[in-house]
């Protein structure tokens, strides 16, 4: 290649060199931050769905967290390169059998006559298992009613929060047997579900509010705007055995209702909430026929119980032999694809609620505990 032709090529490919330079620094953040964010969020959702499925199959659940991501970018210029031009990318993966680090080189380079430039990125992802006595205790401890207040005040519907988080309210039972692995017989839930439906109606009409008592020590439910004598308010007070003339009721963590101006809540633990929602997972007929999951029957001992009688409009995970085309979250397990359709807004809302509950009760990894480091870069 003559000097004149080299100059012509450099003039034509100069913008590519500049683009390579601009990929570093602030431009690298614009190019990569959203991708890392989306990848972490989507894999977190997949792990949570996987653990819900494991609970339904009575398999061992396991949780990890992305502790941190370190991404390094570098640019190398050369003044004595061979007379060729091209791009290099996606170099083969290199795994060291003696460590937990997996490296995968990704680089882009341009070499032309006496000038050359190479840009490479080397992200390292640190995973940490969430385990140990503290984590197990946190998963098995009943939720605080103050957490329910936070969720409702943040915009979650009161019926969804109570269906997932509350096991009993003033003697009304919300499928307590569903808080463990799938029961043999249908649970008791219909009066509880009717009570929270009425509370949701009052909330939708902006006639209900959860807040703190004047001294800040208790959570209170208040019926607003003179709606205390409205049909839905009177019906819910009858179901909950509350004084018909009152419009403000204290919410306390208890099993037994102490008086007619108090709502006694027995809340679920996180593990119980996961078990409860796992009942909404559809399984392929072959797994049911093989006895890999328990089939709940109605009280007649024969008729299969449809869990969507309990969870309809709250949570439903579908199953497919092929990868779903339009899923909000999907995971392959036991030879089946399990997924939440992207247009199932109720199930998606409940899934978000569960992630919020876990975040509010989460325990950070133990300092010095095992960390898996995966390096993706040269």
C-alpha angles and dihedrals in degrees: 000000000000124000090250094052091047090054090050092051092048090051091051096045097037093100089057090056090050091048089053090053092048090055088076129075117009093359091058089057091052091047099046114022096078091047093054091045093051093046094051094045095048094047090048088055091048092051092050092049089047091054092048088054091047090053090053091050091043090242123146114276120221131185132199134175134210097242096188144331122223116191122183125189126192138184124203124193122196129197099191106050130147119267098263139100130215150111126257122199143153099032114196120280118259119205124187108215091205096059143040093243118108116192126200118178120219119179142152123206142175120200122181125165110295095356131069140165132188128188121192137175125206113186119183120198120201116206123192126190116234104223145115135093095297092054093047091049091049091051092050099043116102114250120258115246086230088068090055089052090054092051096048092045089051092059106273115137113254094229093054093047093049095043091055099035108031125071099180136010121189090332096314108125122220103202096293091178089060090064088077129048113310109302126227096235133042114273129238110255116121101100091045091051091050091051094052090045088059091047089052090051090054090047092049089052088050091242097119134065137176116212146134126288119250091265091047093234101108140042113239136196114213130188108216142204097027092298093128091102096042118119096255092047093048091047094051091047089053092051092047094042092239127156106272095218098053128091101187126062132180117232114216134174102249143116098223123055107237097199143345095271096056133079111212113205126194103196129204126241120239092257090051091050090052091050090047094052092042087070087072092066116111114219129202114260091242091063092048091048091049092053094243090135132031117253111217116216133200121256091273086073094233115059114082112242116234107222090205087074083071102029102030109136091013110066137352128162116193129211129219137173090222131050109274116243099213112032131145088208129358137174134181115230133160091359094305134099113231117193150159111230114239091235094053095098094172094056091044091052091050091048090053089048091054091051089051092050091051092048091050091051100033124129118213117238115277111264110253092019123136115295126188112214118200115188117199106188146060 
